[in-house]
Amino acid sequence: MPRSHELRQARAAKKDEFYTQYLDIQKEVNAYLEYNPNVFRGKTILLPCDDPEWSNFTRFFAENFERYGLKKLISTSFAVESKQSKWYEPTLFETDSPKYDKDKTRTHGKIFVLDRDVNNSGRIDIDDLQWEYLQGDGDFRSKEIKALRDEADIIITNPPFSLFREFVAWIFEANKQFLILGNINNACYKEVFPLMQCNKMWLGPSISSGDREFRVPDEYPLEAAGWRIDDDGIHYIKVKGVRWFTNMEHGRHHEPYKLMTMAENIKYSKHKEVKGIGYLHYDNYDAIDIPHSDAIPSDYDGVMGVPVTFFDKYCPEQYEIVGIGTGELAGALGIKKNYRGRTDLALTKDGVSSCPYSRILIRKKQ
Ligand SMILES: C[S@@+](CC[C@H](N)C(=O)[O-])C[C@H]1O[C@@H](n2cnc3c(N)ncnc32)[C@H](O)[C@@H]1O
């Protein structure tokens, strides 16, 4: 089974307990700091849908609190009784605290705040994190967490896979800066695509191919193509198609994609569908099909259908996103009914018709 199916499966099964690796957070955050060393200075960061005792997000930003010049770090967790997975054990950090409550630990979320040198060590760091139980379960849609969202400047997390669309809407409702993980295919959701199209949201720079490893609960079946159990017995699953989504500037999405002309592609392309052949025209829309983003002909002025991974290379000064070739939004674009009676893009090769997987439509800017 292709590994790109794993996030979709997790979403369908509401398996949301995938914990992000420290290095993946560090690599991405470094790119924003390279572009603007003061990007976090004086800012309040909220890490919702987290689990501060398990999560690397809280650890990472708490460790870098002073270096980044943060004003305040807030992270919140979701109560175990509200989760699909009941995999849970309170940590010693919690059970050793006088605040520990054996009932609340299951029914209430927790909030961790870092904003000052509580232990008078002379610096603000992870040991100054203060925590308490939330009034509710920590659902990001609750009034309590919405108030924290409204207080924050930047929202950073790996949101529940099953609630990605709702999470994006929740951020945009409050008009916040954000950096969140999701699957590249989420860019095709009808609620998300228009945001990508009008450059209110783009991809982060550190992941554009391959897979990423996430820590998962011991109860999760390790039937994915890539998994491992480390020496401490901790389970990890590899997931393909993971990307950072953001509205924070990192500079790289303004770098034009270097491409060959149509004649060069036909002569030299590494893709057998293109080399010596050229490009097919869709049956039901005036555009040509580009089977791989690196085969976009630089000198073609018409509309082209490209795979959704084009967003990895998308430079809004170079290309305009015209629309999407599948689903509800495709009908609205004027794509005619295809051989299956649907408004998905279709093409015919050697007398056989098919619908290419998940195309977005682009046109070169003049
Ligand atoms: C993909 S995990 C990511 C955890 C952590 N942010 C990380 O990346 O290491 C998403 C987390 O959101 C939690 N969650 C699920 N539904 C939620 C909701 N409605 N509100 C808040 N958190 C939720 C899940 O229980 C899970 O712990």
The ligand as an SDF file (V2000), in Angstrom:
LIG
                    3D

 27 29  0  0  0  0  0  0  0  0999 V2000
   -1.3510   15.1870   15.2970 C   0  0  0  0  0  0  0  0  0  0  0  0
   -1.3560   15.2870   17.0850 S   0  0  0  0  0  0  0  0  0  0  0  0
   -0.0720   16.3900   17.3440 C   0  0  0  0  0  0  0  0  0  0  0  0
    0.4080   16.5110   18.7450 C   0  0  0  0  0  0  0  0  0  0  0  0
    1.5050   17.5370   18.9550 C   0  0  0  0  0  0  0  0  0  0  0  0
    1.0420   18.8570   18.5630 N   0  0  0  0  0  0  0  0  0  0  0  0
    2.7360   17.1680   18.1660 C   0  0  0  0  0  0  0  0  0  0  0  0
    2.8210   17.4910   16.9910 O   0  0  0  0  0  0  0  0  0  0  0  0
    3.6350   16.5430   18.7000 O   0  0  0  0  0  0  0  0  0  0  0  0
   -2.8500   16.2350   17.3360 C   0  0  0  0  0  0  0  0  0  0  0  0
   -3.2970   16.3400   18.7720 C   0  0  0  0  0  0  0  0  0  0  0  0
   -4.5090   17.0910   18.8270 O   0  0  0  0  0  0  0  0  0  0  0  0
   -5.3890   16.4700   19.7700 C   0  0  0  0  0  0  0  0  0  0  0  0
   -6.7860   16.8370   19.4240 N   0  0  0  0  0  0  0  0  0  0  0  0
   -7.7020   16.0950   18.7520 C   0  0  0  0  0  0  0  0  0  0  0  0
   -8.8510   16.7810   18.6610 N   0  0  0  0  0  0  0  0  0  0  0  0
   -8.6540   17.9690   19.2880 C   0  0  0  0  0  0  0  0  0  0  0  0
   -9.4810   19.0930   19.5300 C   0  0  0  0  0  0  0  0  0  0  0  0
  -10.7440   19.1320   19.0920 N   0  0  0  0  0  0  0  0  0  0  0  0
   -8.9490   20.1350   20.2140 N   0  0  0  0  0  0  0  0  0  0  0  0
   -7.6820   20.1050   20.6550 C   0  0  0  0  0  0  0  0  0  0  0  0
   -6.8460   19.0630   20.4510 N   0  0  0  0  0  0  0  0  0  0  0  0
   -7.3290   17.9980   19.7760 C   0  0  0  0  0  0  0  0  0  0  0  0
   -5.0960   15.0050   19.6100 C   0  0  0  0  0  0  0  0  0  0  0  0
   -5.5680   14.2990   20.7470 O   0  0  0  0  0  0  0  0  0  0  0  0
   -3.5650   15.0130   19.4270 C   0  0  0  0  0  0  0  0  0  0  0  0
   -2.9370   14.9470   20.6700 O   0  0  0  0  0  0  0  0  0  0  0  0
  1  2  1  0
  2  3  1  0
  2 10  1  0
  3  4  1  0
  4  5  1  0
  5  6  1  0
  5  7  1  0
  7  8  2  0
  7  9  1  0
 10 11  1  0
 11 12  1  0
 11 26  1  0
 12 13  1  0
 13 14  1  0
 13 24  1  0
 14 15  1  0
 14 23  1  0
 15 16  2  0
 16 17  1  0
 17 18  1  0
 17 23  2  0
 18 19  1  0
 18 20  2  0
 20 21  1  0
 21 22  2  0
 22 23  1  0
 24 25  1  0
 24 26  1  0
 26 27  1  0
M  CHG  2   2   1   9  -1
M  END
$$$$
